[in-house]
Each structure stands twice: as C-alpha cells, then as structure tokens.
Amino acid sequence: MSGPRSLGGEGGNTIKFKVSAGLKRVIGRDLITDDEVAIFELVKNSYDAGAKKVQIYFDLQRIIIADNGHGMGLEDIEDKWMRVAYSSKRHGHEDYRDQISERRHKAGSKGIGRFSSDRLGENLRLQSRPKGRAQDVHVVHVDWDHFEKDEKQDFIQIPAKYSVAKDFDLPAEIKSIKRGTALEITNLRGEWGRKKLLALKASLAKLINPFGMGADDFQLDVIAPDEVDGDDEVREDYESWSDQDKEDYDFPTYNLVNGPVENFIFEALEGKTTSIDVFISDDGEYIESALTDRGEEVYSIRESNPFDKLIGSGFHCTLFYLNRSAKATFARRMGVDSVHFGSVFLFRNGIRVYPFGELGDDSLAIDAKKQQGHSRFLGTRDLIGRINVSGSDVQFMEVSSRNQGLVRTPAYDQLYQCFWDKCLKRLQHYVVGVTWPDKGDKNVSDLSRLLNDPARARVAEVIASLAKADEVEVLSYSEKLVKILDEKSEEFEGALKNLKVFAQAADNKPLLNKIIKAEKRFVEVQKSEQEARAIADAERAAREKVETTLQQTTEQLVEEQKRALFLTSLATQDLETVQNLHHQIVIYAAGINLTLTKHLEALQRGKNINKEDLFTLLSELSFKNQKVLSAARFATKANFRLESDYIQEDLIEFVVQYVEEVMPIFIKDIKVSAFTDGSSFQKKFKPIEVSMMVDNLINNAQKAGATEISFTLSASKKDKYLSIVVEDDGHGLSPKIAESDRVFEKGVTTTKGSGLGLFHVRQILGNMGGSITVDSDRDEGLQFLIVVA
C-alpha cells in the first residue's frame, strides 16, 4: 500500500483537475436562464465577428442565426470555438478589430456565449466559411444532451461531428451568404409563438446601440415563415383605418414579426421634448454638452474632464426628458408606453448591458434620489436615454450571470459619477427650473410656452448658473430663448441680471451692450410710471375732497351664482367702480404723456434716436394706449373694481361677456362671436390685459380682411387648463413668413399693421402662464390656439 502523495512541493508528485461533462450545463442552461438572453448572446458573437447583417430564422422545428461576419476555418473552430472559456476577444487575437474604427472593444469576452444555444435546443449545427477563395464550408454537429448522460465523464471526451460542404445549407427565405457563420438549433426546448417573437423583436431593438438598425452599420432581420399570414392581417387592418387615423398614427411596424429590427426612439423624440447630449472629447481633455428643447439648442458648453478613467472610453450619453406630450408621441410611434419600454440603457462596446434600463431597475439610483423630493428630481419614468462606453474587462466587466450589470471598478464608478454630475443633474436643473413651473408645458410638444418673458427669464437663470462656474465655457446659446425681456415684464429686472452674468462670462460684447441700454430704459420706464401714478393720485385726492358729501347711490348688487362681470345698463353702475376706472385711465394717459415729453425734450436737445430705440418707444406707447382704450370701454360696462390690477374670476365667462357685451359697442365691420361648452375656469388675471388680448386678435383679423371671428372656449378639469380656439376668415398667413411662429415676434406682421398686436398677445399670455400657437396649414383664414394653465 502506497503512502500519501506530496502535492505541489519541490520535486513532489502532482495531480490535475478534471473537467466534468456537467460543466456544459453550468455555463449553458444554468447560466443563461432566459431564451431572449440566449439569442442576445449569439447575436453578440455575430456582432463581434464583424458581421454587418444577421438573419434570425424561426420555424416550428428550428432556429437559425446566420451572419456575414469573418467566419471560421477548421483551425479556428478547433483552437478557439471548441476551447471552453477561451475568448480571442479577451486575448487580443482578432487582427480585424483594428480595422473597425467604432468597435475598439468586443461585446463578449468570456468565451461562453456559444453555449447559449444549449438553452434554446438540444442539437446544434454550425456552418462557417472564412474569408478566402474557393474554401469549403466547415460543419460541426453538437448534441448537447450527450454531456448530461454521465457527468463523471470528462468534458473533452464528448465528441462533436465534423464535416465539410461546398456551400451553406440554409432555408430559401434566408438570403445567401458567401462567408460567415450560421448556427442551426433544433429539437427546441420551448415554443416560439407570435407573441414571444414580437417580444423578442422588441427586445432586439434595444440590444444594439443606439437602439436598433443602423448602429455600427449593423442590421438584424427576423424571418418567420409561419407568421407571414399574421403580418398580412396587420397590413390589412391598417388599410381599413380612416384617413384621419392614418394621419395621426404611423403604420404599426412593431406588430410585424418578419422584417428588419427597427427602432425609432430618437426619431420619435427628436424635436418633441427636452434632451441633453454629453460626450468626452477624443483627446479626453474635455466634456462637451448640448441641451436641446423641442428642436432648439438652448446651450452648448465645454469643461475640463475630471474623470481620468474614462479617457479613451468614448463616453457618450444622450438623455431625454418625457413630458406628457412626449410620452403620448412615444407610445404612438413605438407601440408601447415609455415606462414599459425602459429608461436609461447602458451599452458596453456597442452592446446593451442588462439590466440597465429595464422596468423596475434602478442601477443608477435615479428613483432612489427622486424619493427624496418628487417635485425636485426626475425619476426613471420621466427619462429615456442611453450611455455608451467602450473598454476592456479590466475597466468595465459584466457580472458572470450576464444580466446583473457591471462589476464595481474605478472606471465604472467614474462612469456613474459622470452620468449624474454632467448629464442627469444638468437636464434636471433645466426641466425643474424652466418647464415644471409652467403646468401647461407638459401638454405641448413645441416651444410655444417658452417664447414668453416668464419662461425666458427662467432660461436665463439656468444659463447664468452655468456661466458662473469658472471651469465652464459657453460655446453657444439660443438667441430665440435667451434674449432681453420686455421692460414691462415682471421678471425683467431679475432676468437682466442673469443675462448680464452670462454675457460677461461668455465675453459677448454685443449682448452686453444691449443689456446696458435695456437697464437704462428700465430705469426711465420705472421713473415715468412712478410720476404717472403720482399725478393720478393727486387728481384723485382732489376729486375725493369735493365728493366727500356724496353718498353711494346704488346698493351693492346681490351675489348670483354666476357673477355678472359686465353691466347691461349704465344706470346700475357703481360710482366707486367708475371712479376707479377713471383713475386707471389717468395713470395710463399720464404715463403716455410723460414718455412723450421726455423724448421730445431729448430731441430738442439735439439727441438722435435710432430705429431700434424708436421702435421700442412706439411699442411702449402702443401698449399703454391700448390700456387707455380698454379702461375707457370698461368705464361704462364693468362691474368690478380696478383698485388692484388683478381679479379672481371665471376667465371663460369674462371673455364671453366681453365679446358679447362690450365689443359690439365698438366693433361694427366684423362679426364677433363666442362659444363655450358650459365649463368654467377660475383664474387670477388682469382684466385690462385680457381685454387687450381679445382686442388685438380681433384687430389682427380686421386688418387681414376678415368678416367673422370666433372664440371657442373650453376647460379641461382633468388636466386643469383652458383652451381658446380663435378662428377668422381673413387672408391667412402671408407666404413671406417662412416660420409661422415668427408672427408673434416684435415688428413682424402679416398685414399692414405695426407687428405689435400679436407680440403683445404673447407677452400677456406669458404673464398669465399661457401660450399661443398658430395653425399655418389652413387653406384660408387663420386659427390660433391659446392654452392657459
């Protein structure tokens, strides 16, 4: 009997590990626990093999994955494919990888993805032909169940059959390939019905960065002959849709099994919502960011890159914020709501890493932060996007279970921090600070609600906060959104300070000069308004001294269920109401007089006035004069006091009564009507300015030759907003105006007017938390849509 053997010592005996045939199951079905993941692993292999096209074929008996990649010869099959846990990708033996500029690293690197076929079926037939002339197709047959008959048997003792063929043996539905690899899996372990195939196709659309066909010139096609009839039914159903439905909804390609794997996520959201695009420059020195809101680039900046582990990684993040309108657009285009589609996806070396982005996944701790304050932070339900990064296993290593994300490495920690500091927080700062304060913004897919002074003031504040940081360089900004506000705006002073900070940081001398002039004008306007109020107060005091013996001759009106905002008879007018209206007229008239006097004196002193200053002056006078006209109309009809600028009333009832009770007295050559569905909308507003808004819209229609104009008002209780549709039968939008939205800019006109009326309308609505857009596609007349939240 022999004694014990010495292991591993100097000059001692040794023993060797033996690999059980059961290893196949451990790295096959036990590791790949999901059919979709198994398909993904095999597609990854095709991607890493340089394939530009992969065809995935399904019928009742088999699955075939055929690619036009580099293929393998017998030597490759024996030394690489048949060698368990060997990866040429990890060991750097793939010469061709340097020829593919965008694929600096490979998606897989563990050498076990090939065993995914065991998850799908019992038998595998591999056909492969490498690049070269007149080479045979190498064929390998593997029966995975042979590995499970006796797990004490050595892994390497299980044989695989090898043969050669002159060409690929593939179904007629698969487009022929000259070189590449085809995996045919038979004796399937599960059924692949239509529902499962559609789910797979939807998941494949999220596999390749950036979300589908076209990434890295890589295309996936699904071929399922048994589902052709089902696809035809989808097409026939679409043909039965009404023309209106076809106009509103795209053809539902997501309901077709056969065809290319497509994903329209960026196309569906581009120009419809707010997004930020962040990437590290090729030299790794800078991080560059651009924030875009509904097609308009708000700003682009550059700053030093503090993340040394991400240099050379190609870090690139695109993040979309989804408001209610964007979510509706997404669901219509993608056939699934954004929440179930996923949130922020991570792509390593061009291939998606699970479970990032999956419903319920919070690998990036987005929802954990949102729980600290729902009104201050964005959550996964508010976001869709992707992070793209390249690197080796040392930098970014997938967890062995293949669907549990990445191992925590220094590079991954920096990726996480870069995402938070430079991507999510920047987008969040803008959304929470600019769009969320406007409750109605969530329902629109354009910039209409940002083109008013309150919104522009919020944009200025966001950009100024960026400009204050020493390391941030502002490369560009939106002149459409970042501009000097009207002096009458309540936000003017604060916004001007923010713009000044930004202009100084960006060394924007033209903007700085405009700001200095605007500051000067603001001081003058404030002084004129103070003097006007002083004159009006003095006049009122003198009148009240004379009228101290007068008593109110009319008893206070009994409150009714719906208060009459405008009286039908002067005899019932409240004396104090008339006095207050008269007081307002004096204020406005005095302001006009002081403004004119000041500029006349300046001209007499020989001071010249340029075109821009003159236009600003006339705009200011026009606005004040409109207030005089509106107050004069109220003087005989209004049943509310104007001691303060605001009243809290039903805005719908106010507009209807103003149109029906007041306008007929002053408007004779155009028919004005108002319609309502009976709803109400309580709102704090300035009656003078709302009447000015109505006056300007009617005046605009008159100048366009309209004979009729209507106001249709309705309130949405669910979404808490008021919509007003204003339609006229005039000449419509001038063909000279290429962008319809420009009609609201100062000085732009479609008639022979001053170009101030619609500009004032937008300013008034902006102060009310409202917006106005124009329908430019009408054959005749003009239609405006007003939304007030």
Protein Blocks (a to p, Z undefined) as FASTA:
>chain_A
ZZdddehiahiacddddddfklmmmmmmmmmmcfklmmmmmmmmmmmnopabdcddddfk
bccdddfbebpafklmmmmmmmghiafklnopafklmmmmklmbcfbfnopmmmmmmmmp
mbdcdddddedehiacddddddfklmmmpmmbcfklpccdddddfbdcddfklccdfbdc
ddddehifbdcdfklmmmmmmmmmmmpcghiahiahiacddddfklmmmmmmmmmmmmmp
cfklmmmpccdfklpfbdcdddfklmmmgopaccddddddfklmaccddddeehiafbdc
ddddfblklgonlpacddddddfklmmmmmmmnopafklnopcdcdeehiacdfehiahi
afkommmmmmnomklcccfklpccdddddddfklmccdfklpnojaddfklmmmmmmmmm
mmmmmmmmmmmmmmmmpmklmmpcbfklmmcfklmmmmmmmmmmmmmpmklccfbdcfkl
mccddfklmklmmmmmmmmmmmmmnopaklmmmmmmmmmmmmmmmmmmmmmmmmmmmmmm
mmmmmmmmpccfbdcddddfbdcfbdfbfklpcfklmmmmmmmmmmmmmmmmmmmmmmmm
mmmnopacdfklmmmmmmmmmmmmmmmmmmmmmmmmpccdfkbmbdcddfklmmmmmmmm
mmmmmpmkbccddddehiacdddddfklmmmmmmmmmmmmmmnopabdcddddddfklop
addddddfbebjafklmblmlmmpghiafbfbnolmmmmmmmmmmmnopacdddfkbfbd
cddddddZZ
